[in-house]
Amino acid sequence: MIRRVLVTGATGLVGFEVYDRLRQRADLMGDVTVTGTSRRGSDLLPAVVKWHMGAEPPPVALAGPWDVVINTAADVRWSLRPDAARRANVDTVAALAPLVSPGTHVIHVSTAYAGGHRGDGSSPDLDDYRNSYEWSKAHAERLARELFPRLTVIRPALILGRRSDGRAARFSGLYTLVRGIATGAVPVVAADPQARFDLVPVDDLADLILAAMGDAAMGDAAMGDAVMGDAVMGDAAMGDAVMGDALPVSHALDVVMAALNGWRAARGHEPLQPPRIITPQRWNRFFVPFAREHLTIRQNRMLDLLSVFEPYLVSTVPLPVTHAVNGVDGCLRASVRYWASTNPRLAAMNPLPWRGDAAA
């Protein structure tokens, strides 16, 4: 019987959704205690303890035993220096060790891209991964397997808001691209024409996490031993199947533009022009080298920021998905609208054309 549940990163995108659902169920059941942690604490969420994981010992308020620990704490930025990524995503796993007893079920939220270039996440070499985020999450998985005897690793692809209303507690990953399009910071999208976006609604991810707890009283479904391993969420089916409902990049951009321009039209703003899609080869060989010297400092920084997306926009190889997610285009539309409503100043901007100024 599950009595005490700890959710780390309870104010983040995934943690908030999981914590919110568990608190609602705990309020109904009465005999389950749900506690959250956050680096900065929370004045809005009940029972969220301030804890800078990895940088300080666990507060007394988090003393065990815990029946379930759900670790969603992470820094998902793809451009972190390796030492910063290690502190944010590996040291935080080690910090859980004093709270975990032999009977504690640890559910660790990783990423579908933790396999890196090799596909298995076993390499400690940064060069075997697209970025420091993947590298640190693979390292975190290996450490979690060493430390925790009862472990479930869940690997979501790029995470969106909720299906129903697009709600998201934090905006990262794909939202960086949405913001860039809305503000005119994305002149083109360098992508393979056959590449696809693997996207996961955060509420679908929360459903899987709650099911992984293995208690029908707390989750919508008890998945038992089948979930006590690695679960990868994405849009694609496994095996020889094609990538299912994973959205082609061009279609995903069409959905983003339709949602943004629909939001703008309802408020009397002119529509935005969509960014062009060109191959990464053309972009890097012909455009970037000649454009750099004519762009502003801000524009050059934006090019550097957008470059971290490129590895995810050229891959045409399906993810090895064990839990498929379908019908994500509606969720993408709702997520973009929610972002726009939360960031109305950015969403309503009238971007200037990309013309550099050497003195800027």
Residue pairs with C-beta under 8 A, 6 or more apart in sequence:
1 67
1 215
2 32
2 67
2 68
2 213
2 215
2 217
2 218
3 31
3 32
3 33
3 67
4 32
4 33
4 35
4 64
4 65
4 66
4 67
4 68
5 22
5 26
5 32
5 33
5 34
5 35
5 66
5 67
5 68
5 69
5 70
5 213
5 218
6 35
6 36
6 37
6 62
6 66
6 68
6 69
6 70
6 99
7 15
7 18
7 19
7 22
7 34
7 35
7 36
7 37
7 70
7 72
8 15
8 36
8 37
8 51
8 53
8 69
8 70
8 71
8 72
8 73
8 92
8 96
9 15
9 37
9 38
9 71
9 72
9 73
9 74
10 16
10 18
10 19
10 36
10 37
10 38
10 42
10 45
10 48
10 72
11 36
11 38
11 40
11 42
11 45
11 48
11 169
11 170
12 38
12 72
12 73
12 74
12 169
12 170
13 159
13 168
13 169
13 170
13 171
13 172
13 202
14 72
14 109
14 156
14 159
14 202
14 205
14 206
14 209
15 36
15 38
15 70
15 72
15 73
15 169
16 45
16 169
16 170
17 162
17 169
17 202
17 203
17 205
17 206
18 70
18 72
18 206
18 209
18 210
19 34
19 36
19 45
19 48
21 206
21 210
22 32
22 34
22 210
22 218
23 34
23 46
23 47
25 32
25 218
26 32
26 33
26 34
29 217
29 218
32 218
33 47
34 47
35 47
35 48
35 49
35 61
35 62
36 42
36 45
36 47
36 48
36 49
37 48
37 49
37 50
37 51
37 53
37 62
37 73
38 45
38 48
38 49
38 50
38 51
39 50
39 51
39 52
39 53
39 73
40 50
41 48
41 49
41 50
42 48
49 59
49 61
49 62
50 59
51 58
51 59
51 62
53 73
53 91
53 92
53 95
53 96
54 87
54 88
54 91
54 92
54 94
54 95
55 87
55 91
57 98
58 95
58 98
58 99
62 99
63 99
64 98
64 99
64 100
64 101
64 104
65 101
65 103
65 104
66 99
66 100
66 101
66 104
67 103
67 104
67 105
68 104
68 105
68 106
68 107
68 213
69 96
69 99
69 100
69 104
69 105
69 106
69 107
70 107
70 109
70 209
71 92
71 93
71 96
71 106
71 107
71 108
71 109
71 144
72 109
73 92
74 88
74 89
74 92
74 109
74 137
75 84
75 85
75 88
75 89
75 133
76 133
76 172
76 173
77 133
77 172
78 130
78 131
78 132
78 133
78 308
79 131
79 132
79 304
79 305
79 308
80 88
80 132
80 133
80 136
81 132
82 126
82 132
82 135
82 136
84 132
85 132
85 133
85 135
85 136
86 136
86 139
88 136
89 133
89 136
89 137
89 139
89 140
90 136
90 139
90 140
90 143
92 140
93 108
93 140
93 143
93 144
93 147
94 143
94 147
96 106
96 147
96 148
97 147
100 106
100 147
100 148
102 149
102 150
103 150
104 148
104 150
105 150
105 151
105 152
105 213
105 214
106 144
106 148
106 150
106 151
106 152
107 151
107 152
107 154
107 209
107 212
107 213
108 140
108 141
108 144
108 148
108 151
108 152
108 153
108 154
109 154
109 156
109 205
109 209
110 137
110 140
110 141
110 153
110 154
110 155
111 133
111 134
111 137
111 155
111 156
111 157
112 155
112 156
112 157
112 198
112 232
112 233
112 234
112 319
112 321
113 130
113 134
113 137
113 157
113 312
114 121
114 134
114 137
114 138
114 141
114 155
115 121
115 138
116 123
116 128
116 129
116 130
116 134
116 135
116 138
117 128
117 129
117 130
118 128
119 320
121 138
121 141
121 142
122 138
122 142
123 129
123 138
124 139
126 132
126 135
128 135
129 135
129 138
130 311
130 312
131 308
131 311
141 153
144 151
144 153
145 151
145 153
150 228
151 228
152 212
152 227
152 228
152 229
152 231
153 229
153 230
153 231
154 205
154 208
154 209
154 212
154 230
154 231
154 232
154 233
155 230
155 231
155 232
155 233
156 200
156 205
156 232
156 233
156 234
157 198
157 199
157 200
157 232
157 233
157 234
157 235
157 319
158 173
158 174
158 197
158 198
158 199
158 200
158 312
159 173
159 199
159 200
159 201
159 202
159 205
160 166
160 168
160 174
160 199
160 200
160 201
160 202
160 328
160 331
160 332
160 335
161 167
161 168
161 201
161 202
161 331
161 334
161 335
161 338
161 339
162 168
162 201
162 202
162 203
162 331
162 334
163 201
163 203
163 204
163 330
163 331
163 334
164 203
164 334
165 334
165 338
166 331
166 333
166 334
166 335
166 336
166 337
166 338
166 339
167 338
168 175
168 202
168 335
168 338
168 339
171 179
171 339
171 342
171 343
174 197
174 199
175 335
175 339
176 305
176 309
177 186
177 189
177 256
177 306
177 309
178 256
178 260
178 336
178 339
179 185
179 339
179 343
179 346
180 186
180 302
180 305
180 306
181 253
181 256
181 257
181 260
181 272
181 274
181 275
182 260
182 272
182 340
182 343
182 346
182 347
182 349
182 351
183 346
183 349
183 351
184 272
184 349
184 351
184 352
184 353
184 354
185 299
185 302
185 351
186 275
186 302
186 306
187 275
187 276
187 354
188 275
188 276
188 277
188 278
188 283
188 287
189 249
189 253
189 275
189 276
189 277
189 278
189 313
190 277
190 278
190 279
190 280
190 282
190 283
190 284
190 306
190 310
190 313
191 249
191 277
191 279
191 280
191 313
191 314
192 249
192 279
192 280
192 313
192 314
192 315
192 316
193 249
193 250
193 277
193 279
194 248
194 316
195 248
195 249
195 312
195 313
195 314
195 315
195 316
196 235
196 236
196 243
196 246
196 247
196 248
196 249
196 316
197 235
197 246
197 247
197 248
197 249
197 252
197 312
198 234
198 235
198 236
198 243
198 246
198 319
198 321
199 234
199 235
199 246
199 247
199 252
199 325
199 328
199 331
199 332
200 233
200 234
200 235
200 325
200 328
201 325
201 328
201 331
204 233
204 325
205 233
207 219
207 220
207 221
208 227
208 231
208 233
208 323
210 218
210 219
210 220
211 219
211 220
211 221
211 222
211 223
211 227
212 219
212 223
212 227
212 228
212 231
213 219
214 222
214 223
214 224
214 227
214 228
215 222
216 222
230 322
231 322
231 323
232 319
232 320
232 321
232 322
232 323
233 321
233 323
233 325
234 246
234 319
234 321
234 324
234 325
235 243
235 244
235 245
235 246
235 247
235 321
235 324
235 325
235 326
235 328
236 242
236 243
236 244
236 245
236 246
236 318
236 319
236 321
236 324
237 243
237 244
237 318
237 321
237 324
238 320
238 321
238 322
238 324
241 318
242 318
243 318
244 324
244 326
245 324
245 325
245 326
245 327
245 328
245 329
246 318
247 255
247 328
247 329
247 332
249 277
249 313
250 277
251 329
252 329
252 332
253 274
253 275
253 277
254 274
255 329
255 332
255 333
255 336
256 332
256 336
257 272
257 274
258 333
259 332
259 333
259 334
259 336
259 337
259 340
260 272
260 336
260 340
260 347
261 271
261 272
262 337
263 336
263 337
263 340
263 341
263 347
264 270
264 271
264 272
264 340
264 347
264 348
265 271
267 344
267 348
269 348
269 350
270 350
272 351
278 287
280 310
280 313
280 314
288 303
291 303
291 356
292 300
292 303
293 356
293 358
294 356
294 358
295 303
295 354
295 356
296 356
296 357
296 360
297 360
298 360
299 354
299 356
339 347
340 347
341 347
